[in-house]
Amino acid sequence: MKIKKIIHGVLLVLGLSVIGLLFYYAVWLLLDEDFREMWQYGWPWTSWMMLMDYTATCLVTTLVTLYYWRSREKAERERDKFRLQALENQLSPHFVFNNFSILADLIEVDPKRASTYLMNLSKVYRYTLSHLDHDKVTLQEELAFLERYLDLLQQRFGEGIQVRIAPDVAKLQGKLPPAALQMLIENAIKHNEHTKERPLIIDVTSDGQRISVSNPKQPITTAESTQVGQHNITERYRLLTSQKVVINDTPNRYCVTIPLLN
C-alpha cells in the first residue's frame, strides 16, 4: 500500500511538472517579444536546455507538493485528535450518570452497601480521570480497571450478572482505547434482562489478536438506547487504526470483537 502511494506521488509530480513547464514556456512566449521573434525561426530550446528546465520544474513541483501534503496531513491529524478528544469526553459523563443512578437506588435500599459502593466507585472514577486523556492504554491496565468495575456490578446486581474472562486474555500483549471493555459490558447489561433466576452471562474471550465480548440475548423491551457506548468505541477505533470493530448479531447471541492495538 505504501509503495503504491509513492508511485502515485511520483507520477503526480511528473505530470504536474510537464504542465508547469508548458505553462512556463507559454508565459515566456506571451510576454517576451525577443522570444517570439526567435520562435519564428524554429524551436528555441535544445534538448539539454529542456531537460534542465524540466528537472528544475520537477524539483519545484516536488517541494510544493510535499509542503501541501504535509500541511494536509497535519490538518487531518489535528482534526482527528480533536474528534478523538470529543469522543473520550463522552465517556466521563456517560459513566458517571449510570453509576450515580445505581448509587441513588442503593441509598434508599441499603445505606451501608451504598457507602461501600461509593468508595469503589471513587476508585473506578479515578481511573477515568487519569486515563481518558490517553488514546490507548495497555490491556493489563484495562483489565485492572475492569476488575474494579466488576466489583461494582457484583455489589449492585449480585448473581444476576456473571462476567467470565478467559484465562488467556490476561496473557495477551497490546493496547485498547480506555474503558472499551467496560463500555461493552455496560451495554450488554443495559439491553438485557439480568436477574438471579435468569442471570446474564457475559463472556470475554480472545483469539490472540482480538478480544470478544459476547452474551446471550435476553432483551429488555423497555430499554432506551442513547447509542453513546458502542458508537464511541467504533469511532475511536476508526480514528486510531484501519482495523475494524466487528459486530456479530445473531438471533440468540450478541458479540462485539475489538482488535488489540500495537
C-alpha positions in Angstrom: 0.0 0.0 0.0 2.8 2.4 0.9 4.7 1.6 -2.4 1.6 2.2 -4.4 1.1 5.6 -2.7 4.8 6.5 -3.5 4.3 5.5 -7.2 1.1 7.6 -7.4 3.0 10.5 -5.8 5.9 10.3 -8.3 3.5 10.1 -11.3 1.6 13.1 -10.0 4.8 15.1 -9.7 6.0 14.2 -13.2 2.6 15.1 -14.7 2.4 18.4 -12.8 5.9 19.2 -13.9 5.1 18.7 -17.6 2.1 21.0 -17.2 4.2 23.5 -15.2 6.9 23.5 -17.9 4.5 24.1 -20.7 2.9 26.9 -18.7 6.3 28.5 -18.2 7.1 28.4 -21.9 3.6 29.8 -22.8 4.1 32.7 -20.4 7.5 33.4 -21.8 6.1 33.3 -25.3 3.4 35.8 -24.5 5.5 38.3 -22.5 8.9 38.3 -24.3 9.0 39.9 -27.8 12.5 38.7 -28.4 11.5 35.2 -27.6 8.6 35.4 -30.1 11.0 36.5 -32.8 13.2 33.6 -32.0 10.2 31.3 -32.2 9.6 32.3 -35.8 12.9 30.7 -36.8 12.2 27.4 -35.1 12.2 25.7 -31.7 14.4 27.9 -29.5 15.5 25.3 -26.9 17.9 22.4 -27.2 17.2 19.0 -25.7 19.7 19.8 -22.9 18.0 23.1 -22.1 14.6 21.4 -21.9 16.0 18.7 -19.7 17.5 21.2 -17.3 14.2 23.2 -17.3 12.2 20.1 -16.7 14.5 19.0 -13.9 14.1 22.4 -12.2 10.4 22.2 -12.6 10.3 18.8 -11.1 12.3 20.0 -8.1 9.9 23.0 -7.5 6.8 20.8 -8.0 8.2 18.2 -5.6 8.8 20.8 -2.9 5.4 22.4 -3.4 3.6 19.0 -3.4 5.4 17.9 -0.3 4.5 21.1 1.5 0.9 20.7 0.5 0.6 17.1 1.6 2.4 17.7 4.9 0.1 20.6 5.6 -2.9 18.5 4.7 -1.8 15.5 6.9 -1.1 17.8 9.8 -4.6 19.3 9.5 -6.2 15.9 9.3 -4.2 14.7 12.4 -5.3 17.8 14.3 -8.9 17.2 13.2 -8.8 13.5 14.3 -7.1 14.5 17.6 -9.9 16.9 18.4 -12.6 14.4 17.3 -10.9 11.7 19.5 -10.8 14.0 22.5 -14.5 14.8 22.0 -15.3 11.1 21.9 -13.3 10.4 25.0 -15.0 13.3 26.8 -18.3 11.5 26.2 -17.2 8.6 28.4 -16.9 10.5 31.7 -20.5 11.9 31.9 -21.9 8.7 30.4 -20.1 6.6 33.1 -21.0 8.9 36.0 -24.7 9.3 35.1 -25.3 5.5 35.0 -23.4 4.8 38.3 -25.0 7.7 40.2 -28.3 6.3 39.2 -27.3 3.0 40.8 -26.0 4.7 43.8 -29.2 6.6 44.3 -31.2 3.3 44.3 -28.8 1.8 46.8 -29.1 4.7 49.2 -32.8 4.1 49.5 -32.5 0.3 49.8 -29.2 -0.3 51.8 -27.2 2.7 53.0 -24.2 0.6 54.1 -23.9 -1.0 50.7 -24.3 2.4 49.2 -21.3 3.6 51.3 -19.1 0.7 50.1 -20.3 1.2 46.6 -19.4 4.9 46.7 -15.8 4.0 47.8 -15.4 1.6 45.0 -16.9 4.0 42.5 -14.4 6.6 43.5 -11.5 4.2 42.7 -13.1 3.4 39.3 -13.7 7.1 38.5 -10.1 7.9 39.4 -9.1 5.6 36.6 -11.3 7.5 34.1 -9.8 10.8 35.2 -6.2 9.7 34.8 -6.6 7.6 31.7 -9.3 9.0 29.4 -6.8 11.7 28.2 -4.9 8.8 26.6 -5.6 7.4 23.1 -4.7 3.9 24.3 -4.0 2.0 27.5 -2.4 -1.4 27.9 -4.6 -4.4 28.1 -3.3 -5.1 31.7 -4.4 -1.6 32.8 -7.8 -2.1 31.2 -8.3 -5.5 32.9 -7.3 -4.0 36.3 -9.9 -1.3 35.7 -12.5 -3.8 34.6 -11.9 -5.9 37.8 -12.8 -2.8 39.9 -15.8 -2.2 37.7 -17.0 -5.8 38.1 -16.8 -5.4 41.9 -19.4 -2.6 41.5 -21.6 -4.8 39.4 -21.4 -7.6 42.0 -22.5 -5.2 44.7 -25.3 -3.9 42.6 -26.7 -7.0 40.9 -25.2 -9.9 42.9 -25.7 -13.2 41.0 -27.7 -11.5 38.3 -24.6 -10.6 36.4 -21.7 -13.0 35.7 -18.7 -11.9 33.7 -16.4 -14.8 32.6 -12.9 -13.6 31.5 -11.0 -16.4 29.7 -7.6 -17.1 31.3 -5.6 -16.5 28.1 -6.9 -12.9 27.8 -4.7 -11.7 30.7 -1.6 -13.2 29.0 -2.0 -11.1 25.8 0.1 -8.0 24.9 -1.4 -5.0 23.3 -3.4 -1.9 23.9 -7.1 -0.8 23.8 -8.9 2.5 23.8 -9.6 3.3 27.5 -12.7 1.8 29.1 -13.5 -0.1 25.8 -14.3 -3.4 27.6 -16.2 -1.7 30.4 -18.5 0.0 27.9 -19.2 -3.2 26.0 -20.1 -5.0 29.3 -22.2 -2.0 30.3 -24.1 -2.1 27.0 -24.8 -5.8 27.5 -26.2 -5.1 30.9 -28.3 -2.2 29.8 -30.1 -4.1 27.0 -30.6 -7.5 28.5 -32.5 -8.9 31.4 -30.4 -9.9 34.4 -32.0 -11.5 37.5 -31.0 -14.1 40.0 -33.4 -16.5 38.3 -32.2 -15.6 34.9 -28.6 -14.3 35.2 -26.9 -12.6 32.3 -23.6 -14.4 31.5 -21.1 -12.2 29.6 -18.0 -13.9 28.1 -14.7 -12.1 27.4 -12.6 -14.2 25.1 -9.7 -13.8 22.7 -8.3 -15.4 19.5 -4.8 -14.0 20.2 -5.2 -10.8 18.2 -8.7 -9.7 19.1 -10.9 -9.6 22.2 -14.6 -10.5 22.0 -17.3 -9.6 24.5 -20.5 -11.7 23.9 -23.7 -12.5 25.7 -26.9 -14.4 25.1 -29.8 -12.1 24.0 -32.3 -11.6 26.8 -33.7 -8.3 25.6 -35.4 -5.7 27.7 -38.1 -4.2 25.5 -38.3 -1.0 27.5 -34.5 -0.3 27.3 -33.7 3.0 25.6 -30.5 3.3 23.7 -28.5 6.6 23.5 -26.1 5.0 21.0 -23.2 6.5 23.0 -21.2 3.5 24.1 -20.9 1.3 21.0 -20.7 4.2 18.6 -18.0 5.8 20.8 -15.9 2.6 20.6 -16.4 2.2 16.9 -15.4 5.8 16.2 -12.3 5.7 18.4 -11.1 2.6 16.6 -11.7 4.3 13.3 -9.5 7.2 14.3 -6.8 5.1 15.8 -6.4 2.2 13.3 -7.6 0.7 10.0 -8.7 -2.4 11.9 -12.4 -2.7 12.3 -14.7 -3.4 15.2 -16.8 -6.5 14.3 -20.4 -6.9 15.5 -22.0 -10.3 15.2 -25.7 -10.0 15.9 -27.5 -13.4 15.7 -31.0 -14.3 16.9 -29.7 -15.8 20.1 -26.4 -14.1 20.8 -24.7 -10.7 20.5 -20.9 -10.4 20.2 -18.6 -7.4 19.7 -15.0 -8.1 18.7 -12.3 -5.4 19.1 -8.7 -5.7 17.8 -5.7 -5.3 20.1 -3.6 -2.3 19.1 0.2 -2.3 19.0 
